[in-house]
Amino acid sequence: MGLTPESFSAMNINTFYAVLEGHRIKRESDDFRTSYFLRSLARILVGNKDAEKLFEETYYGLHPDDMPDREKEKNDYMKQFNLV
């Protein structure tokens, strides 16, 4: 995170958690960008169908809490249009 001992000891707990959260968001953004790049590269090398699977495996492997619940999304969509 690039903190010096002086700046680390001078910050309060709220500032520390804000810096920590910013670092987490940046790391997540970098992981998303890397996964997107891999998907783009895979589209060239292996085709469209496998490229999307590679993106999901790469990104959601690093961030499993962000994985969408497909069944819940489908049920919400169906309820929205009274199809259930």
LUMNU-781001 format. One line per 3 residues: number of its first residue (from 1); their letters; for each residue x, y, z of C-alpha. Coordinates in steps of 0.02 Angstrom, whole numbers. Example, Ala and Ser with C-alpha at 12.3 -4.5 7.8 and 13.67 -1.06 7.14 Angstrom:
// residues 2
1	as	615 -225 390 ~ 684 -53 357
// end
This chain:
// residues 84
1	mgl	0 0 0 ~ 151 113 6 ~ 134 171 186
4	tpe	285 232 281 ~ 299 193 466 ~ 272 377 507
7	sfs	113 393 404 ~ 49 226 468 ~ 68 273 650
10	amn	-8 446 619 ~ -172 385 545 ~ -326 343 645
13	int	-426 182 627 ~ -557 257 511 ~ -423 320 392
16	fya	-337 151 396 ~ -498 60 350 ~ -530 185 210
19	vle	-356 154 139 ~ -380 -34 158 ~ -549 -27 68
22	ghr	-474 77 -72 ~ -335 -51 -92 ~ -464 -193 -99
25	ikr	-564 -102 -233 ~ -408 -68 -335 ~ -354 -251 -324
28	esd	-528 -309 -375 ~ -525 -188 -522 ~ -354 -253 -576
31	dfr	-417 -432 -566 ~ -568 -387 -673 ~ -457 -301 -801
34	tsy	-340 -451 -808 ~ -486 -571 -828 ~ -558 -464 -967
37	flr	-389 -460 -1055 ~ -375 -650 -1042 ~ -550 -669 -1114
40	sla	-505 -555 -1260 ~ -347 -653 -1292 ~ -440 -819 -1279
43	ril	-569 -761 -1407 ~ -429 -744 -1532 ~ -348 -910 -1487
46	vgn	-491 -1029 -1442 ~ -654 -951 -1497 ~ -800 -856 -1420
49	kda	-884 -995 -1322 ~ -733 -1044 -1218 ~ -676 -864 -1192
52	ekl	-826 -816 -1084 ~ -801 -971 -978 ~ -618 -923 -954
55	fee	-668 -749 -893 ~ -791 -819 -767 ~ -670 -950 -703
58	tyy	-530 -824 -686 ~ -623 -679 -606 ~ -746 -775 -498
61	glh	-607 -892 -444 ~ -521 -742 -366 ~ -683 -661 -303
64	pdd	-811 -798 -266 ~ -922 -678 -167 ~ -956 -578 -326
67	mpd	-1019 -730 -422 ~ -1198 -698 -478 ~ -1332 -823 -428
70	rek	-1403 -868 -599 ~ -1556 -957 -529 ~ -1602 -807 -419
73	ekn	-1578 -687 -565 ~ -1689 -795 -674 ~ -1826 -803 -541
76	dym	-1819 -615 -513 ~ -1833 -587 -701 ~ -1981 -704 -715
79	kqf	-2070 -620 -567 ~ -2041 -449 -643 ~ -2145 -498 -795
82	nlv	-2269 -608 -699 ~ -2210 -766 -786 ~ -2199 -872 -629
// end
